Amino acid sequence: MKTKWAAILVAGALSWVPLVCAQDSTGADKSKSTAGSDVKKAAKTTEKDTEKGAKTATKDTEKGAKVAAKDTEKGAKVAAKDTEKGTKVAAKDTEKAAEKTGSEMKKGMKDLEKKMKKGGATVPAEQKPADTQK
């Protein structure tokens, strides 16, 4: 009978030991996380990543605006210089054309004056415009 009791006791111990160990392992091991803490960690991580992304985007936008402003300023300066150069060239060309026209007028007037002194040329009278048919 003692062996019978010993066998029952060993069988009972073998059946309750795994149950006790299984319940104790999740409660005692605090390194394992639960679903609630996983969600909290994910939310915090997402919040930090969003903040970093927003800060980076702001910095990039500021840098882009500064670069664009510098490029615009440089472009305006170059355009002003080109315009100034173009104006100078146009003024010189206009001056040359005026000088040529003036000298041609002088020559023409001198020739006409010479002819008039000799008496061979007459000044053309004003011509009336021809009547056009309507």
C-alpha positions, 0 to 999 in steps of 0.5 A, spaced: 500 500 500 505 504 501 507 504 494 500 505 491 500 511 495 507 513 493 505 512 486 499 517 487 503 522 490 508 522 484 503 522 479 499 528 483 506 532 483 507 531 476 501 533 474 501 540 478 508 542 477 507 544 470 501 548 471 504 552 477 511 553 473 507 555 467 503 560 471 509 563 474 513 564 468 509 569 465 508 573 472 515 573 474 518 574 468 517 582 467 522 583 461 516 580 456 511 586 454 504 585 454 500 588 448 498 594 451 505 596 453 507 594 445 502 599 443 504 605 448 511 604 445 509 604 438 505 610 439 511 614 442 516 612 437 511 614 432 510 621 435 518 622 436 519 620 428 513 625 426 517 630 430 523 629 427 520 629 420 517 635 421 523 639 424 527 636 418 522 638 413 522 645 416 529 646 416 530 643 409 524 648 407 528 654 410 534 652 407 531 651 400 528 658 401 534 661 402 538 658 396 532 660 392 533 667 395 540 668 393 539 665 386 534 670 385 538 676 387 544 673 383 539 673 377 537 680 378 544 682 378 546 679 372 539 681 368 541 688 371 548 688 368 546 685 362 540 690 361 545 696 362 550 693 357 545 693 352 542 700 353 550 702 353 550 699 346 544 701 343 545 708 345 552 708 342 549 705 336 543 711 336 549 716 337 553 713 331 546 713 326 545 720 328 552 723 327 551 719 320 544 722 318 547 729 321 553 729 316 549 726 310 544 732 311 550 737 312 553 734 305 546 735 302 545 742 304 552 744 302 551 741 295 544 744 294 547 751 296 553 750 291 548 749 286 544 755 288 550 759 288 551 757 281 544 758 279 543 751 276 538 748 281 532 750 284 528 748 290 523 744 289 516 747 290 512 743 295 508 738 292 500 737 293 498 730 295 494 727 289 487 726 290 485 719 291 478 716 288 474 714 293 
